[in-house]
Structure formats: C-alpha cells, structure tokens
Amino acid sequence: MDFNPILPESRITAMRGAGYWRDQILTDFFDTAVANHPDRIAIVAHNSETKQRIELSYRKLAQCVDLVALNLARLGVRHGDVVSCQLPAWWEFVALHLACLRLGAATNALMPIFRERELEFMLGLAASKVLVIPKQFRGIDYPAMIDGIRGKLPHLAHVIETGDHTPNSFGAQLLNEDTEKESRKHYSRPDANDVIQLLFTSGTTGEPKGVMHTSNTILSILISHAHRLGLNSNDSFLICTPIAHQTGFGYGVMLAMASGGKAVMQDVWSPERAAELIEAERITMITGATPFLADLTEIATKQPETFESLRLFLAAGSPIPRSLVRRATESMKACIISGWGMTENGCVTTTVPEDLPEKTFETDGHPLPGTEVRVVDETGSTLPANQEGRLLTRGCSQFVGYLKRPQWHATDPEGWFETGDMARMDRDGYIRITGRSKDIIIRGGENIPVVEIEGLIYRHPNVLEVAIVAMPDQRLGERACAFIVPRDGKDITIDQIATFLTAQKVTKQYIPEQLEVVSELPRTPSGKVQKFKLRQFAQDILQKTKQ
C-alpha cells in the first residue's frame, strides 16, 4: 500500500540531527536481547479461553517470529502490506508484529470489541491482506462475524484463527515448519521512516481515523520513557490494557521488547487476577488508564504486600483524579507516574519519580526529550503561565498522518499539532489537562466516537434531536450521557436506545449509559449546540444522585 506519510525531509533532517531519530527498528532491540540472554523469559501469556499459561524465552520467541515471517511471506505478504489482527493480549500478537517488521509490513491492531460495522470500514480502508482473529473470545464467534463481511473486503486474502487444530489455524498457517526457507528472500527490513503501525482512533469527524506511525516516531518516545523511568531488561511489564491501544501496543509490548524485559499478558481485565500476576510474576511496571489504577488501588488498601515488587505505574489514557493518584501512591507504595498523550503522539508528558508531591499529585507532567507543548489562546498566541488555553504539541513522536485522510492532519506550518485538549502550564513547564475542546468521551481509556453515535441515534423514529456529552465517573473516568429531545407524542428510554444501537452492530462500550429527556437543547444564536452547558447539566445530575 502507498501510505503517503506526511513526513517532510526537513523534519527527518532535524530529528536525526538532534539525535532523537536513530533509524532503529524494534527487531534491532529484540535481536540484541536474543543474543544477550536467549534463555531469559520474554513472554508470559495467560489465555482465559484455554486457561493456559504460555511461557516463551527470547530464544523460543525468536524461533516463532521467524516461522511467522516465513509463512506470512508464503501467503503473499510483502513490504508495505497491512496485516490486521483482532486479538486480545495474547503472545501471538507479539510474534505477529515482530514478524511483520521482518517483512516490512505494517501491523494494524483492532479492538476485540469491534463488530461488523467498525471492522468493515477499518479493514476496507487499510486494504488489509491478512487478518488474524480469535476462534472465540468472550462468547463471540469471530470467524462467523468476519464471514458476514468478507465479500465486501476484496483485498482480504487470508483470515487466520488462533489455535492449532484446524487447517486455517494460527498454528497450521503461521507456525508451519515445512515452509520453504526461500521465503526468507522476501525479508525486507523497513526503513525507520516507513509506516509500521496503524491504529484507529475515534474523533469528531464521524468516522474512525487511521493513525500512522513509523519506527522512528514510536521508538524515539519509548526510548525516552525507558531512560526517564530507569527501565531495563530486569523489569517485568504487566500488559493488561488492549493491544489495539497505544498503551498496550507501544507502552506494553514494544516497551517490554525494547527494554529486553519480560512481558506478562493478561487478556481479560480482572483486578483480582492482576494482583495475583503482580505478585507471582514480580511485576515492576504497569501502564494503564484510570479504571485499572482505581481497581488495583482498592485491592492494595487491603493487601499491600501483593504489590511489593511494583515500582512504577504510568497512569495515562483518560482523565486521572488527583485524589486517586494520592491513594494509589499510599496503598501500593509505588511511584505513580501521571502522563498525557494521544494515539497520534504517544505519551508526551509525564511526571518523574523524583518530582515533589505538588507536581506528582497535581499535574500531568512535563514533556519528554524531543517533544514540546504550548498553551495558546484563540489567536494562537502563547499564554502566560497558569492560564487555560488550547494545548499544542510537536516533536519526535508525532505521527505521520491519518491513513488516506491527509486533510485531517491538523498541524500549522511550524509543525504544531492541535490536540483538542485544554490545559494550563505552570512556570516549570508542567501541564494540567483541564478539559477537551474536541467532542470525544474517553470511557476507561476507550474513545467513544460521539458524532457517529449521535448520527445513529438520530435515526431512531422517536428521536428529534440528540447530543452526547461526558458524565464524570470515578472508576471509568467518563461515561456517555445522551440528552434527547423526543418527537411530539413519543416516548424514549435508555433501553430503547441500547436495543436500537445494538441492532446497528454498535460496540457495547459506545452505547450511552445515561439518558436525559429534555424539551430542547441549549444553542448559540447560530444554532450550534452548547455542549459545555450539557456537560454542566450532566455533572449536576450526578451530584443530585449522590445526595
């Protein structure tokens, strides 16, 4: 595929000259780990479907990666192709991504919660050649689901199921040891500026956006993280967030492999199970959104000894209550690192272990080396310290465009990216996210595509108008609250909306969990819905329910 990345030569020259882009790829780090400690554990994966614990050394993982690469080449995967996977946090994903790097192919990780509607669009836009799916996960028959849309995906040549008991399984197709070794001639080390990662994120445009990253953009920020947090091959990383998010893909799988450490993979979130893994596997590092931190904090207050090995928790991906950071620090006795970032830029700002309490507990950190942030007013002028404005960022980790949608790449001539977030910056360069100007709700680290869901609800015969906003939630960060004006004489309930959206094949997590029926929506003189008023209404409703 011709990805057409937005990557001017001036940026390449500047990033290389400053030493942030070193033209490395993840397999460089992986191969070093294999050579230096081949028998050290690379992956421990806990599969909730098979109830198996799979343990792979770096040597064994390298053998699997080679087989997967050879077999992908046999299936016709070449440099620049897209290989998609809709997998939970299973070891097969790690082998698949490293194998794609051997061939110069891009890995497109898709959320297991996605259904026909999302998959048809994403796989079609990416022109995916191969798709790897679970045979079954959490009661969903994935092969049957894909069969229903396969005829609409002309580029999709192969659909492979996890397991090793059928001719079309991962074991039979991608771990086939009889593959001709000549397939190695198709190995093609990607240039560090080639697109090697494609992740879809929802925004205000009404359709998912395919975020494109290169080895240089991802590894530059991951290396900075490893240095700032003192990560190395002795660390054990718990990967409990979806690998179709940058938190799981980049700050879980890639960070573990780049550090030469151990990746412990948990495919279904259970705080009790996570606590068991932390203790049994001697976990030292976790990256996760607010719900993960909140759940583990509750356990840590009762059994703090379980968390003796844990030294770092990077909390990012959704709004983080300051009180939670304090409670987590006290109960886990670990360093809670607050961070801010996006799929488009990775985790740009973090606190550091040496920070004073007022920075650790009250900010979202300062930029990592190679990145910059600015807070500006409506005219684009930089604001003085401690004034709220629009947050802009630029730097080594900035993505290289949205797949086939270059018009959405919102940067100015100097490379500053409009994040859509509002923030304040103190005199020391630490930021505090204060809200979002863009129309996104982040529920447990998962972006809800507000415009798309509103558009679907508008189709309900009883709905005249609808606006969806965020309602604060202590555990998930935010939930979706729908304000609906019903048609004259019609009734509308939350159950009706849920049933209607489910019939439209909408992901369960995207369905509003609160419904408020109103006679009209607040609007500006020009007719634009004043969502800031609705957000306040939602907060007021929440306060009343607590009284």
N, C-alpha and C positions, 0 to 999 in steps of 0.2 A: 504494500500500500504506500502511496505517496502521502505522508503525513503533513507535509508542508508546515514544518515548525516555524514559529516566529522567533528567529534566532539571528539577529544581525551580527555581522563579523566584528563590529565594534564591541559588542558585549563579550564575545568569545575572547577577543584580544585582552580586554580589560580584566576579565575574570582569571584568565591564565596568568596575566602579568602580575596580578595581586596574589597569586598562589592559592586561590580558592578552588579553581578547577584544575585538577591534577591529571585529567584524562584517564582515570581509573574506572574499572567496572567491578561489580560485586564479585565476579568469579576470580578476580585477582586476589582479593582478600580470602575468599574461600579456598583457593588453591594453596595459599600460604598456610592456612590453618590445617589443611590436609597433610601438607608436607611436614609441618612442625609438630603436630600432635594427632596423628591419624587415628589413634585408639580412644581419644577423648570423646565423650558423648556430645553429639551435635544436636540431636532432636530427641525429645521425649514427647510423644503424642498420645493423648487419651481420647479414644474414639468412643463416644457414647452410644453409637449404634451397635458396634460389635463388642463393646465392653472390653476392648483390648488396650493394653499399654504397649506402644511400639517404641522401641529404643534403637536409635541409629548412631553409630560412631561416625566421625568425619570420613573415615575410610569407606564405610558401607554406604553412606550418603553419596559420596563421590561416584561410587560404582553405579548407584541408582540413577544419578544425574546423567552419567554417560549413556546408560541404556535408554533413558527417556529421550535424550537428544538424538541418538541414533534412530529411534523409532519414529520420532516426530519428523525427522528428515525423510524416512521411508514413506511417511504419509504425505509428503509433499510440502512440508513447512520449510520456508526459505527466509532469507534475510528480508526484513521489512514486513513480514506477515504478522497477523494478530492471532494469538492463541488465547481464547477466553476460558475461564473456569468459574463455576458457581459452587465453590467449595467452602465448607466450614474450615476451622483452623485444624487441618489435618496435614500430616507430613507430606502427602502427595503434592500439595501446593508448593512447598519449598523446592522439591525436586523439579517440579514443572517450571518454576520461574528460573532456576539456575540453568536448566536445560535450554530454555528459550534464549538465554544470554549466550549460550554456546553457539546458537544458530543465528543470532542477530535478530530474533523475533521479539515482538512486544507482548507483554503479559497484560491481559485485561481481566482483572478480578471483579466478579459480580457478587452482590449480596445474595445469600441463600434465601432471603425473604422475598426477592423479586419473583413476580409471576409473569404470565404470558404478555401482559401489556407492556411492562418495562423491558422484558427480555427481547421481544420482537424489535423494539426500537433500537436498543443498545447493540444487539448482535448485528442488526442490519446496518447501522451507521458505521460500526467498526469493521464491517465486511470480514467477520471472524471466519477463519478457515477451519479451526478445530475448537470444540467445546468439551470441557471435562466437567462432569456433574456427578453428584452422589446418585447411587442407585435408589437410595431412600434416605431421607433425613428428616427427623421430627414429624413422621407421618406423611410426608409429601412424596409422591411418585414422580421424581424428576424426569425420567425418560418419557413417561406418558405426557407430561406437560410440554416437553420440547417437541414431541411428535406432533402436537397440535399446531405448532407454528413453523415446523421445519420447511413446509412448502413455500413459505414467504421469505426464506433465507437462502437465496441461490448460492452465496459464497460459502456456506457452511458445508464442508465436505465430510467431516467426521465428528460424531458425537460419541464420547467415551465415558463409560460409567466406572466409578471406583469399585474396587474388588478384584478378584482373580478367578472367578468361577464361570465366566461366560466368554464367548469368543470376542465380544465387544468390550471387555472389561479393561481397566487400567493395567492390571497385571498381564493380560494376554496381549494387549496392544502396545503398551509403552514400556513394559519390563521384559519384553521378548528377547531372550538371549541369542536367538537364532538369526537376528537381524544382521544383514551383510555389513561388515565393518567399512565397506566402501562408502557407506552413508556419511562417514566422517569427512568426506570431501566437501560436504555441504556445511561443515562448521564454518562460521563466519563471525569472528569477534567483532561486535558492534563498535563503531566509533563512539566515543564517550558523549558525543552530541547527537547520536541517534535516539529516536524515541524508543524507550524500552518499557515504559509503564503507561497504562491507560486506565484511569479511574473515573467513574461517572459520579458527578455531584449534582444535586438539585439546586436550582436557583429561581430567580424571578422571571425567567424567560418563558416559562411554561413547558419546557422540555429539559430532560437531563443534559448536562454538559460533560463532554468527554475531555478530562484534563490530561494533557500530555506532559510527561517528564522524561528527562534523559538521565544517563548515569551521572553526568556532571551536576545537574541540578539537585538530584536526590542525595548523592554521596557527599557533596560538599557540606550540606547541613547536618547529615548524620555523623560525619567525622567531627564537626564542631561540637555536636552533642556529646559524643564519646569523650572528647577532650575536656569539655566543661564539667561533665559529671564523673569523670575518672573511671569510665567503663573499660573493661579489658576482657581477656579470654577466661578469667576466673569468674566472671559474672554469669548468673543464671537468670534468664528472662522469662517471665510468665506472659504468654500471649493469650489473652482472654478476650480481646476485642476482635471484631470481624476483620478478616484479612482483606476484605474489599474496601476497607478504610485505610487511610494512610497511617493511623495509629497502629493497626495490626500488621499491615504490609511493610511500611517503612520503619516504624519505631518498634516493631516487634521482630518480624522475620529478617529484614535487611540489617537492622542494627545488631541483632544477635550474630548473624553470619559475618558481618564486617568486623565485629569485635572478636570473633573466634570463640565465642562463648557457647552456652547451652540454651536452646530454645525449648521451653516447656509449653505445649499447646493444649489449651482447653477449649473444646468446640461448643459447648453449651454453658452459658453462664449460670453458675450456682455459687453463691458466696461461701457456702459451707465446703463445697468441693474445692474451691480456690484456696481456702485456708488450709485444707489438707495437703494440697500440692505445694503451697508455700513452705510448709513445714517439712514435708517428705523430700522435696527436691531442692531444698535450701535456696529458695528464690531470693535474689538480691535486688532485682529491678522489675518494676511493673509500669506500663503506660496504659492509662485508661481515662474514660470520661467520668463525670460526676457520679453516676449511679454505681460504678464499680468501687470508687473510693468510699462512697457512703455506706455501701453494703459491708465492705471489709472493715470499716471503722466500727460498725456495730458489733462485729464479731471480736475485734481487737479489744473492745472495752471489757469483754467477758473472759477472753483467753489471750492475753498479751504475749504469753510465752510462745504461741504459734508463730509469731512474727519476728522472732529473734534474728533470723538471717536477713530480713528485708532492710535495705538501707536507703532505697530510693523509690519514690512513686511519682511519676510525671503525670500530673493531672491536667489534661487538655482535651479539647474536642467539644466541650459545651460549657455554659456558664458554671463557675465554681463558687459556691457560697463561701464567704470568708470564714464563717464560723465552722464550717466543715473542715477547712484546712487546719484550723487550730485543734479541733477534736481529733483529727486523724494523726496529727503530729504527737499529741499527748498519748493516744492509745496505742499506736503502732511503734512509737519510739524510733520512727524512721524519718528521713528527710522528705517532706512533701514539696515537690517542685511544681509551682504553678507555671503554666505556659499558655501562649496564644499562638494560633496558626490557622492555616487553611489547607485544604487539599492542594490548592494552587501553589502554595509556598512552603508547605511543611510547617514545623513548629518554629516560628521566627523569634519569639521572645520567651525567655524563661527566667525564673529566679535561680539562684545558685545556693549550694549548701552553706556557704559562708555568709549569706545575707543576714542582716539584722531582722528582728521579728517584724518591724513595720513594713519591710519590703516583702518578706516571705508571706505574711498573712494578708497584706492589703494591696498587693499589686500582682500583675501578670508578667512581671519580669522585664528584662531589657534585652535588646537584640543580640543574637549570636554573631560571632565574627563573620563578616561577609554579607551581613544584612543590615538594612536601615529601616526606620519607621519615622513617619512625620504625622503630626496632628494639625489639620488645616481648617480654615473657615470656609464659608460658602464660595469665596472667590479664589480659593486655592492658596491663600497666604498662610504661612506657618504661624500658629498661635503661640502665645506665651505659655509658660509652664502652668499646669493645673487648670487649664481651660479646656472645656469639652469641644471636640470637633470631629471631623472625618479622619479616619485612620488610613494612611497610605503606607505602602511598603515597597521595597525593591531590594535586589541583591542576588547572591549566588544561587539561592534555592528557588527563585521564581520560575514557574513553569514556562513552557514554550508554546502555549496556545491551547485553544479548545478545538477538538477534532472537527474539521470541516465547518467550523464556525469562527473564522478569524475576526469577524466584525464584533464579537463579544469580548475580545481581548482588551480590557479597559485599562490601558496604560497611556501616560502622557509622553511627549517627546523625550523626556529625561528618564523614562522607564519606571515611573512611579505607578503602582498598581492600586486601583480603587478597591479597598477590601469590603466596603459596605458596612463596616463597623464604626461605631462611635467610641471615642476614647479620650482620656486625659493622660498627659505625660508630666511627670514631676521633674524637678531640676536635675535629677541624677540620670534621667533618660529611661526611667521605669514607667511602663504604661499600665493603665487600668481600664479594661473594657467596660463601657457604661451602657451599651445597647447596640442595636443594629439598625442601620438605615435601610438595609435591604430586607425584602419581605421573606425571611426564612425563619422557620421554627426548628430548633435543634432539640429533639427528643432523645435523651440518652445517648447523645453523640451522633444521632442519625438525622440528617437534614430532611425536613418534610417539604416537598415542592408545593408551596402554598397556592400558586397561581393555577397549577394543573388540577389540584383537588377542588379548588373553588369552581373551576370550569366544569368539572364533572357534577358537582352538587347543583350547579345552575340548571342542569338537565333534568333534575327531579321535577315532576309535574306540579308539586305543591310549593315549590320554591320560587319566590320572586327575585330576591336579592340575597347575597351571602358574602360575608367577609370573615376570614380566618385569621386569628392572632394567637400569640403565645400567652399561655397562662402559666405562671411560675409553679414549679413542682420541686419539693425538697429533694426527692430521690433522682428524678429523671432530668432535672434542670428546667425543662419546659414540657407542657402538653399543648395540644391544639384545641382551641376554643372557637367554635363556629357561631357567629351571630347571623341569624337568618330572619329575613322578612318573608313571611308566607304569603301565598296568593290569597286573595279575598275568599273567605269562607273555607279555607283549607287548614288542616292541622299538620304539624310536622313534629316528629320526635327524634331523639338521638338514635333509637333502634331502627327507625325507618331509614335514616341516613346511612347507618352502618350496613344495613342489608342492601341498600342501593349501591353503595360503593363496592361492597364485596362482589356483587354481581358484575361490576365493571372490571373485575380482576385487580382491584387496587390492593396493594400491600397493607396488611392489617395495621402496621405501625403508623401509616399515613392517615388513618381514619380519625377524625376529631373525637375526642373523649368527653367534651363538654359542649352542650348546645344551649344557646340563649335565644329565645324568640323575641324579636323586637318589632316595633311598628315602622321604624325607619332607621337607616344608617346615617351617622353623622358625616357630613360632606362639606368640602370647601365651596366657595362660590362657583368655582369652575367645574364642580361635580365630582371631585376626587374624594374617595372615602378617607376620612381622618382616622387612620388606624391607631394613632397614638392615643386617641380617646377610647377606642375599643380596648386597647391594652390596659388602660387605667380601669375601665369597667370590669375587665376580667380579674384584675387584682382586687378590686373592691368586692367582687362576688366571692373570691377566695377567702378574703378576710371575714366576710359575714358567715361563711360556712364554718369557720374556726371558732366563732363566738358561741 
